[in-house]
Amino acid sequence: MNATATIASARPQNMRALARANEVRLARAELKRRVAFGKVDVAEVIVHCPWEAHSMAVSELLMSQRRWGQTRCRKLLAQLPMSEPKTVGSMTDRQRYALASMLSSTERDHASSTTP
C-alpha cells in the first residue's frame, strides 16, 4: 500500500518536470529564432543571460546566428579559451564581456567587408 502512494505522488512531479522542460525548450527555440532573424544580439544575450539561455551551451547560442557553423564557433571560442559545451549561465563576468566584445568586433569586421 505504501508503494502505491509513493508512485501516485511521484506522477505529478514528473508531469511538472516535463511541463517545465517543454517550457524551456519552447523559450529557447524562440530565442534562437529571434537571434537568427537579427532581432536579438547574441552579445546582449551573453551579457544579460535571460532565464531561457542560462543552461544553454554557448556554442548552441552562437550557432543560432546566420552564417555561424561549428567551425566558426570553435575558432572564436578557442581564442578565449572556452569549451563549446560550457553553459551561458556558468560563464564568469570576465568571460561574458570578453566574448561579447569579440562578437561585436566580429560583426564590425563582417559589416565593413560586405560594404562596397
Sequence and secondary structure as in RCSB ss.txt:
>XXXX:A:sequence
MNATATIASARPQNMRALARANEVRLARAELKRRVAFGKVDVAEVIVHCPWEAHSMAVSELLMSQRRWGQTRCRK
LLAQLPMSEPKTVGSMTDRQRYALASMLSSTERDHASSTTP
>XXXX:A:secstr
 HHHHHHHHHHHHHHHHHHHHHHHHHHHHHHHHHHHTTSS HHHHHHH  GGGTTSBHHHHHHTSTT  HHHHHH
HHHTTT  TT BGGG  HHHHHHHHHHHHHHHHHHHHHH  
